[in-house]
């Protein structure tokens, strides 16, 4: 049993292959995956219906910034990991302390980072 067993994890990722790999890694770790969703609108709509324990957030969604989703997660008290090819420099203002996974990342690094957030 891992720290992710039974945890509800929102996945916001616009690259289908990456989203599938993330989903598989989280399911293998025993998590319940919310999504994956590929747009800010889809993520915000899902957050109106459901409260995840933690989230994985791609910063750039087909040219659209996911900052509104990050802001919403913060107001909901939901910790999240940012997965990005831009590194920590690309973090939106006000989110500089969020853990960053540089793409491409190992699925084990993702589950470890999320496990830390779940305590």
N, C-alpha and C positions, 0 to 999 in steps of 0.2 A: 504494500500500500504506500502510495506516495503522498506528498503534501497536496497534490492536485486531485486526488481521488474525490469525486463528487463535487468539485469546485466548478462553478459556472463561469466560463471564460468567453468573453466577447472577442471575436477575431475580425478586425477591420483591415482588409488587404485587397487590392485591386488586381493583382497578378494571379490568375486562376491557378497556375501550377504551384506557386508559393502558398496560396491559401489552402490547397489540398494537402500539401506537405505539413503545414502547420496543424491543420485539422487532424491529420493522421497521428502526428506526434502527441497532440493533446489527448486524443481518444485513447492512445496506447498508454498514456500516463493516468488514465482513469477519469479525465475531466469530462464535463458536459460542455459541448461547444455551442455557443450562440453565434449564429452566422455560419460561415463567413459572409460578411457584407463588403461591398466594393465601393460604396459612395458615402459621403457625409450624410445625405438625406436618409439612406437606408439605416445607417448606424444610429442617427438621432431618433428615427421612428422606432427602432428596436429598443432603444433605451427608454422610450415612453411606456413600453409594455413590460420590460424586464430589467432587473438590476443584477448585473454580473458581479462575481466576487472579485474579478480582476480582468484586465483586457490587454490585448496585443494590438497596437495601433501603427499602421503604416502612415508616415507623414504625408507622402505625396500620392494622392489617389487620382491617377490619370490627369495630372496637372492641377488638381484641386487640393488645397491644403486641408488636413484633417484637424486643424486647430479647434474648430467649433466642437468636435467630438471630445478632444482632450479637455477643453474647458468644462464641458458637460460632465465628464467623468469626475473631474475635480470637485464640482459642486455636489455630486452624488456621493463623494467619499470613496470612489472606486479607484484603487491603485492600478497603474498600467505601465507596460513596457513599450517603448517606441522602437519599431523595427524600421531602419532607414539606410539607404545607401549614402546619405549625406553626412553621417556621423553626428556627434553632439553639437557641432556648429549649426546644424540645421534645425535645432529645437526651437519651437515657438517661444516668444517672450512669455515669461511666467512659468515655464515648464523646464527650466534648466537643471532641476534636480532629478528629473525622471530618468530611470535606467534606460540606456540605449543599447540595442543590439545592431551592430553594423552588418548590413547585407553584403554578401551572403553569409548567413550564420548557421551554425550547427543546431539541429532541433534539440539536442541535449542542453545546449546553452540556453535555449528558450525556456525549456521546462524547469531548468535550475533557477533562472531569473524569476519566473512566475512563482515557483515554490518559495523563494525568499519573500516575495511580496505577500504570499498567503500566510507566512509565518509558520 
